[in-house]
Amino acid sequence: QVQFVESGGGSVQPGGSLRLSCAVSGSIFSILAMGWYRQAPGKQRELVASINRGGSTNYTDSVKGRFTISRENAKNMIFLQMNSLKPEDTAVYYCNNAQMGYLEAWGQGTLVTVSS
């Protein structure tokens, strides 16, 4: 069983920045890659960034060059640095296994609102 606690969301103006954090606990040894997902109102949840054990990263096209995923293995923490935020980035952000066939129970997520 793996648990996730996301934090760091908030309200920012377009062009602003936020840094999200995810604390991971439990049996994490089987997780090959961690991901940040988001779910905007009325839309399906999507994977926006992932990082594997070796530190290799992947991003969905809409956030490339603006978001950076990182991890601190010693503390079982995953981060998402979000810069140049746009209104379309507004969503609840979650962390979980980046392999969708191996998803764990979802945490409560953290809300990001980008609005002027």
Order of alpha helices (4+ residues) and beta strands (2+ residues): beta-beta-beta-beta-beta-beta-beta-beta-beta-beta
